[in-house]
């Protein structure tokens, strides 16, 4: 188990470029299973979760060639379906949440898809019902082996239909879309997720020959086709990483430029940080954050009541950035209520921040009230363990702003979502050292 040692309290300066989007990559990589032709994907982040999925595709028989940094070609013309029933697959698939999205393309193209209960972040229940109810609506038979937590769907032929999803699940929508593009007839998916990464998937599938309309809305209409061809695709920059760097700049009073952010795909993110009092300037397709030497003031609502920041399905504010917002608020002027609606265990890392001197009242598993210090009382260094990707980066930001040297264990959780984070932070002046585990 690796460790970061962080000497906090230093101002940073310079520019940083976000990696390719992790959550988009997990969808796009699974889509290569839909065609026997070559698919080239660019701007793939070099992170643990994505590399695990690439390794899984390789074991499935996908021919993979690295073309350069972040660029790969994939050719799924000889898929090894027997691997899906092996003990090795049951072990490999458990270690990655994103592995669930191989089921849709396998079901659509080959008539069957299997997956062990996926792992990933321990942030509360993340049920799979939406995925499998969608497959059943398309005509698949579902089975579940409770003894080894193994799911399966099979169909001789998928048939297009109308479905109303019980929740706007991003991975659920992606999975159902990838099955439906090769189904017979028309499929309508209402209450579909519509975030930019899903839009990217749909646009890529259309370039491959799919017929998907309604992209960007919560109603997708898919006319099934016989087969799909190859294409080339480039990932968007990771909006969660962009939000992380905004928070880092504010907490360390640093002047930072975040390069090539794809402003049109950031949605509410810049405005939410502005509500916290952070100056977020657009310079071309970059974000410029000036040094907040005088701190930052949280806005109240127009009637003077306390600001609430809550997550919601896109175009609402992403739940993946609420942990960052919470950390930033610890040094703001004013108070804010953080309401994490979508996952019930994501706020449990706040005890680490309280240990560092933050004023936080955890109201229940979903809500925390933060009273900002206005930098009058600096957070104090401590030793902590990263429970998941987003809490991990939040604790890292807290440590970089704190007085003294902090230690963060279990940094593999951070590496799951952030590429070469220690090297990139050192390049802008951070004092961070990676200590390998035993």
N, C-alpha and C positions, 0 to 999 in steps of 0.2 A: 504494500500500500504506500503510494508516493505521498510526499509532503511538500507544501510550499512554505518557505520562510519569507516573511514580508516585513521590511522596515518601512513603517508608515510615516505620514506627515510631510512628504516631499511633493512639491509642485511638479507637474509633468508639462511637456510642451512638444508640439510637433503635429504630425498627421498620422492617421491610422486608416487602413482600408478594411472594410468588413469582408469576411469570408463569404462564400456561397451559402445559400440558405439551407440549413440542416433539414428543416421540416419539408421543404420542397424536394430536397435530394431523396429522401426516403420514399416519396411518392413516385418521382420520375424514374428512379432506378428500378422499381418494381414493374413499371410500364414496358421496359425492354423485353419482358417475357411475352408480350402480345404479338410479336412479329418474328419471323425467322430472318429478317433482313437486318443490316447493320444500323445501329443507333449510336450516334456520337453525342456525348454529353460533356459540356464545358463548365468550368467554375465549380467543380465538385469540391466541397470542403474535406480536408484531410483530418477527419476526427474519428473517434472510436466507433460511434454508432454507425456512421456511413461505411467505414472500412469493414465492419462486421457484416453489413448487408452485402457489400461487394463480394466478400468471401463466401457468403451463403449462395449468392448467384453463381459463383464459380463452381461450387459443389453440385449445384443443380445442372451443370453442364453448359452454362453460358460461356462463350469464348470472350475473354476480356483482354484488351490490350491498352496499356497506358501510353498515351500519345504525348504527354507533357504534364507539367504541374496542373493538377485539377482537371485534366482532359483524358477521357477514356472512350474507347469504342467497345460496344457490346453486340454480340451476335448469338441469338438464342435459337439456332437452327437444329440443335440436337439436345433437347432438354431431357435430363435423366429423371423421369418421374418416380423411379424406384427409390431414389434418395429420400423422397417425401415420407416413405414408410419405414425408414431406417432408424435405429436407435441414435445414430449420430445426428440426424436431423432434429429429433426430439430434444436433444441437448443444445444444438446450435440455435434453434429457433427460440428457445426459452430466454436467451440472454439479450433479446433485442425487441423493444416494443414495435418498431417499424416493420418487423417481419410479418405482421398480420396482413400487410398490403400485398403480399405475393399471392394471397388466396384469390382475389378478384381476377387478375389476369390469367392465372392458371385455370380457374373455373371457366372463364370465357373462351380460352383457346383450346384447352384439353379436356374440359368437362369434369374436372375434379381438382380440388385444392384442399390441402391439409395444413394444420399449424398447431404446435403445442401452445399452451397458454403463455403469451409473451410476457417478458419482464419489463425493464425500464425503470422510470422514476417511482419512488415510493411516496406518492403525493395523494393517496386516497384511491377510491374505487375508480377504475377506468374500464367500464363494461364494454363488451363486444357485441351486445345484442343488436345494435343498429346495423352492423356489418352483416350479420347472419340473417336477420329478418329481411334485409334487402335481397340477399341471395335466394332466400326461400320464396320471396315475391316473384323473382325471375324464374322460378320453377325448379330450384335445386332442392335436393333432399339433404337434411342436416343430421349429423350424428355427433355425439360427444361422449368420449370415454372418460368417466369421472375418476377412474383409478390412476391414469397417468395424465389427466388434464389435456386430452388431445381432441382437437376439433376437426371435423371434416365436412365438406359439401361436395355433392356429385350431381351431375345432370347429363342426360343424353343430348338435350338441346335446351338452351335458355330462351325464354319467350318474353319479349318486351311487355311492359305493363305500367300502370300508374301506381306510384307509391308516395305516401306522406311519411317522411322520416320522423321518428319520435324525438329526435334531437338533431341539431345542425352539426353533426359530427364531421370534422374535417377528414380524418382517416376513413371514417365510414363512408362518406360521400365519394372519396377517391376510389375506394375499393369497389363500390357498387358501379361507379362510372366505368371502371376498367373491365368489369364483367359485362356491362350492358352494351358496350360499343360493338361486341361481336354477337349479341343476342339477335334473335329473329324478331323483326318488327320494331315498334317504337316504345321507348321507355320514357316516362316522365317522372322526375324526381323533384318533389316539392319539399320545402324546408331544407334544401340542400345548403351545405356550407358554400361560401362564396369568397373566401379569402384569396389574396393574390397568388399564393402558391397553388391553390386548386385551379385558379384561372390559367396558370402556367401549364399545369397538367393537361387541361382541356384543349388549350391552344396547340400543345405538342401533339396530342392525339389527333386533332383535326389535320395537322400537317402530315400525319401518318395515314390519313384517309378516312378517319372517323367523321361522323356527322353529328356534332354537338352544337346546339343553339341555346341561348339564354346565359351564356358565360358571363359571370360577374353578378348574376341575380340569384335569388333563392329558388328558382325553378329552372331546372335543366331538362331539355328535351333531346333525346338521343335516338337517332334512327340507326338501327343496327346495320353493319356491313359484313361482307363475307370474310374479309381479311384486311390486315394493316401492313404498311410498308415501313421502310427505314426513314430516318430524319436526323437532323442535328439540332441540339438544344443547348441554351445557356441559362444557368441558374440565376435567379435574382440575388442581390446581396441579402444577407441575413438581417431582418429587421430587429430581431431580438438582440443581436450583437450591436447593432446601431444604437438601440436604446441603452444598452449596457455602457457604451462609451460616452453617451450623453451624461449618464449618471456618474460615471467615473470623473469626468471633467468637472462637474459641479461639486462633488464631494471633496476633491483635492484642490479646488480653486485654480484649475489649470486651463490654459488656452489650448484647445484642440480643434483640429480640422478632421472631420470624418469624410473620407473620399467616396465618390461614386455610390450614393445611397439609394438611387432610384426614388426620388422624392414622391412621384405620383403613386407609389405603392406603399407609402408609409401610413396612410389613413390618419387615425387620431393621434398617433404617437407624438409628433411635434407639439400639438396643442396641449396634450396632457402634461408634458414637461413644462410648457409655458405656464400652466396653471399652478405649478409648484414654484414659479418665480424664476425659472431658468431661461436665459436668453438663448434661443435656437434660431440662428440666422441661415437663410438659404443663400448659397453662393454657387450659382450654376446648379450642378447636381451634387454639390457638397453641402455638408452642414458645418458651420463654424460656431464654436462655443467659446466666447470670451472668458477670461479669468474672472470668476465671481468673487473678487477680493472683498466686497462688502456683503457677501452672503446672498441669500435669495428668500423672497417673501411669498408664502403660500396665499393664493387668492381665496377669499370667501365667496359664497354665493351672493347674488345681488341684494338679498334680504339680510345679509350679514351672518347667515348660518354657516356652520363648519362645512368645508369642502369634503365631499365623498368621492373617492376614485374606486370604481368597480370594473370588473372584467365583464365581457359579453362577447357572443359570437361576432365575427366580422360583419359589418364595419365598426363594431364596438372595439373597446381597448383589449388587447391580447392579455390573457392571464399570465403568459410567460414573462411579462414585464412588471407585474405587481410587486414581486420581491424587490426589484431594483427601485421602484418608486418608494417602497417602504423604507429602504435604507437611506435614500436621498432625503426623505422627510425628517430623519433624525437630526439633521443639522440645519433645517430650514427655520425661518421665522414664522411661527404660527402652528396650527394643528391641522390634521387631516385624518379622516376615517378611511381605512383601506378595507374594502369589501371583496373578498375572494369568493365568488359565487360557484365557480365551476369545479373546484377541487377542495376537499375538506381537510387535507393535511399540509397544505403548502405554507401555512403561516407558522408552523411549529418550530421553525428555525429562529424565531424572534427571541427565544431565551438566550441565544448566543449574543445578540445585540444588546439585550438588557445587561448581560454580564460585562459588556464593554462600556456601559454607562448610558445607553439610550433610554429615553423615557417612552415606553410603549406599554399600553394596556391591552392585553389579549382578551377581547370581550368573549369570544367563543372560537371554535375552529375556523370560522369564516371571516371574522372581523377583528381588526386591530386599530386602536386609536394611537396616533403618534404625536407627541408634543416635541416640537423641534428645539434644539439647543441654541440655534443661531450662532454656532461655532464658539459660543462663550465657554463651553465645556467640551473639550476634544474627546472623542471616543478613545478608550484605552486598549492597548494590545492585549490579546489573550490567545489561548490555544483552543481550537475548535475542529469539528469534523464536518465535511460537506455531505449533507443528506441527499441532495439531488442537484441537477445541473444548475437550475436557476437560483436556488438558495446558495449554491456554491459560489457563483459569480458575485452574488450580493454580498456574501461574507468577505470575498476577496476585495471588493470595492471598499467595504467598511475597514478592512485591515490596512489598505493603502492610504486611508485618510487618518488612521488612528495614531496615537502617540506610542512609540515603542515598536518592538518586533513581535509580530503575531505568527502563529503556526497554524496551518490548515492541513488536516489529514484527509485521506480518502479523495485526493485530487483527481483520481480517475473519473469521478463524477463530473468534474469540470471539463476534463479532456474529452468526455463524450460529446460535448457540444461546442467547444472552442478550440480552434486550431492554433497550435504553437503559442498559446496565450502568454507564457512567461517571456519568450523571446520578443514578441511584439510589444509587450509592456515595457521591457527593458529598453527597447528602441526609442521610447518617448520619455525615458528618464525614471522609470519605476525601479525600486530596489526590491527585486524578487528573485529568489533562488529556489530551484527545484532540487529536492533531496530524494533520491531513489529509495523505494521501499526495500525491505529485506527479501 
